[in-house]
Amino acid sequence: MKNLENSLKSLLEERYHHKHPFNIRMHKGTLTKEEMKTWVRNRYYYQTRIPKKDSSILTKSDDPDFRRDWVRRVRDHDGDEKNTGGLELWLRLGDGVGLNRAEVSSLTNVLPGVRRACDAYVEFVNGHSLLESVAASLTELSAGPLMGQRITAFENYYTWIEPSALDYFRSRTSQAPRDAQEGLEFVLGNAKTDKDHVACVAALTRKCEILWELLDGVEWAQSRPKIVDRARMRKNESMIVLPERAIELNSTGMEILESCNGEATVNKIAEAMRNRHNTIETVFTDTYEFLEKMKSAGALEYI
């Protein structure tokens, strides 16, 4: 079993998102206020998925002792009362960075890439065994130390954020190590075969990928889209023409592409569209999705 434990911990050292460029910049104190707000807004979506995946894990176990222990994780996030728990503490972080609480909790402005990554975690747990689902949760082994590093970075570099807004991170410095130890003991006690070992490593690998995909989605919002040199806008025909095909656009699509000058970030373009079309509730996320489609079509490059 020691080999499995070593494999899991070595994997985390290599693949956990503490090495993602966004987290590295966060802990070096170089994030802008816009980047911090984007991360807090979008990471809240991940926080809302955690009690959902933990509830799914509960349904997989026939052991009352396991369920009694694991249900604590749901309470840690949902709270025993309305105003307690990790979800509330994260909303207070949102308050601290200057976000509108109602907007954050509505989840309407979650980035498409972030939403896909977080939903993939819930889908993974729904579709895999109890052992694999618990193994995927073992990113908690690295979460505790990361929280301590994050608190220090926030206190040193992001002094515009009230110290009380960091209570979520403080709560996780004790919760994460406790949860990690319980999860590790379960995995080591139930992974009996080589096949089990392989499945546990694969599950943790997928969870690390999901955490990276989440941050990739956040970083993408700060990139600056530009129409590729080989593309031509035909405004009178409402289309953009590439060497291999032409893409018809509606007036909103044309408006978005006209903003893709390599200077405005994806975030700024989406905010501008929301300000211009504030009667359309989904315009913010619609803009993101349109820009993703134009990138996939080869019409945009990102600086």
C-alpha positions, 0 to 999 in steps of 0.5 A: 500500500505504501507504493500506492500512497507514494504514487498518489503523493508524487502525482500531486507534487507534479500535477496539482494546480499549485504549479498552474501559472495563474496560481503562481502569479496569485501567490507572487502578488501580481494579479490585477484586481480584475483578475482577482475578481474573475477568479473569485466569481468563477471559483464560486461555481466550483464551490457550489459543485463540491457539496453536490459531488459529496452528496453523490459519494454518500449515495455510493456507500452502504456503510453508515459509519462512512456516511456519518463521517462523509456527510460532514463535508456537505455541512462544511460547505452548505453550513448547518445554518443559512449563514455558515459554511464554506459557500457563505465564506466564499461569498464574503470573499466576493464581498471583500474583492468588490463583487456583487453578491447577488451576481456571484451567487446567481452563477449567471456569469460563470465562464464557459470553460470553468463551468465545463471543468466543474461540471466534469468533476460532478459527472466523474463522481456520478459515473465512477465507483466509490473508491475512484470518487474518494481517490479523486478527492485526494487533492485535499492532501495538497490543499491544506499547505496551499491555503497557508501559502495563499493566506500569506500572499493575500496578507502581503500583496492584496492589502486592499482585501479586508482580512476577514474576507480570508476566512474561507482559506483559514477554515480550509487549513484545518478541514482539508488535512482532516478530510485528506487523511480520512480519504487516504485511509479509505483509499489505502484500505480499499484498493486491494488489487493492482487494478484498483491502484491504477484506477485510483491514480487515474482518478486523481490524475483526472481531478488534477486535470479538472483543476487545471482546466478551471484555471485555464478558463479563468486565464482565458478571460484575460487574453486579448482576441484578435482577428487572424490576418487571413480573415476578412470582415465583410460588414455589408454581407454580415460575414467573416471570410476565411480562405477555406470558408465564410461564416455568417454572423448576426449583428451582435456577432459582428459587434463582438468581432469589431471589438477583437483588436488585440487590445481589449480582453475577453472580459472587457469585451463581454462587459462592454456587451453587457452594458450595451445590451443590458436587457439580455440576461445571458449576453455576458456568457453568450459573448464568451461562448461566441468568442470560443466558437470563433477561436475554434473556427480559426477566425480569432487568435489570442494574445 
